[in-house]
Amino acid sequence: MTDDDPDTERNAEAAADADTAANAEGATDAETAVRRDRFSGGPAREFLSSLAADEAIFEADLAVDRAHTVMLAEQGIVDDAVAGEVLAALDDVEAAGHGALPDGEDVHEAIETAVIDRVGPDGGRMHTARSRNDEVATCIRYRLREDVLAVVASTLSLREALVDVAGEHAETVMPGYTHLQPAQPTTVAHYLLSYEGAVARDTARLLDAYERVNRSPLGAAAFAGTPFDVDRDRTAALLGFDGVVRNSMDAASSRDFLAEVANACATLATTLSGLAEDLILFANKGYVDLSDDYSSTSSIMPQKKNPDTLELTRGVAGDAIGEATGTLSLLKGLPRAYNRDLQRAHAGVFEIADDVREATGIAAGAVATADWNVDALADAAGDGFSTATGVADLLAMSGLPFRTAHEIVADAAESIEDGDTPELAAARVDEAARDVTGESLFEYVSRADVERTLDPTASVASRDSAGGPAPETVRADLSAADRDLSEDREALVAAREALATAAETLDEEVASYV
Ligand code: ARG
């Protein structure tokens, strides 16, 4: 079926030819009536068809057909009786399932054929005042809404796990790294909250994208609207959309919402990949024990416990980035309005949303069930003279220019080794101060203060600037994270309820005709 061929005479002739040919192959009248395959009966038939992939939008298409049919009846464009027959046929088609659909270029055509098979030619009234172009755009958005909300839900579970575990470890000091080298001590809670913040932004990006996905293109027809008196707001409401995509050319041909969702998924997957990488490294160092449920064994090496779930989680980011890039590449340079390239744009986005949702759930489970090795972390927290910055800060607070303090501590770092007592380390810093300034350090700070600063726990406690790792700061930030999480949970519930309410209304409307 071509939706936008202006050459109607040629169209009719070719349709007649195709009908004859199809009838000769034993196709039903209804099938030929819908298909009128001028061009798609040859070797390219399978290449053109999206029917198999369209299983993902089978339910969506039924909903769209129902809403459209109800609206056509309400507007007096089709008789109530015909609407009732079409709607009953759609129930039947749904019960039979996607696998039972007749042949067709896509699910839209196949469902229409199935309806006409059941109702007769009047079934063809279902396609009044629309095109497959607005139909498919509506189906994609209808289906993608659920996918986006499922990813949102997975981010909430991950944030919940991060916040819960962080709540248990506000005092658990650990080494913090830059360039993979021990840099400054922090706490497990502060570390986990760093990911909670990032995932919270991923939630926000997805919820934001949802608002733009959740708009109805239906009624745009091929791209240029329709002379029928359709009620676009009504179909939008029946399908749970939060309004319409107004311009009919934009509505039928834009897919930027797919790029947006793919990008939001890719950004989330990138966040996950960093978390997964850290946990793999921490498990390797003995800082954290992954639960057996999130680990794998080796088929040959009996002693092994491998962090495979996290490696797969890390790997999903590659696919997600590929999908985001692929989506934009497909859309780049497409002229207005509809082009068939668009048929290839959405299936991958459904799939990547599903993969990213799954990976996020796995990350949530791995975080919730892992055991942090408090003693190993405490032992390592001061490694690599990670308290050096704190000592420099102390000297600067005592009146030295920070640059001079930095020089003294850098000098001391040459001779300080892991495992040195605070007394020995303080003496090393003092030697360095004498080298650099010609004076003893203890002229301006007390030995006890220097030794305290060298202790990772005290070092963490002192860094109580906003968002810093000091336990009381982190506790306040945990409460804020909890509040944000509740708000996002409410947003998710509200979005899902709106969809469920619309679905109930549509069911009731349909029931009133059948
Ligand atoms: N199956 C197509 C898609 O997914 C919709 C068909 C619109 N076809 C057309 N030739 N205008 O994009």
Residues whose N, C-alpha, C, O or C-beta is under 5 A from the ligand:
A	BS01	LIG	M1 T2 D3 S50 D106 R132 N133 V136 L342 Q343
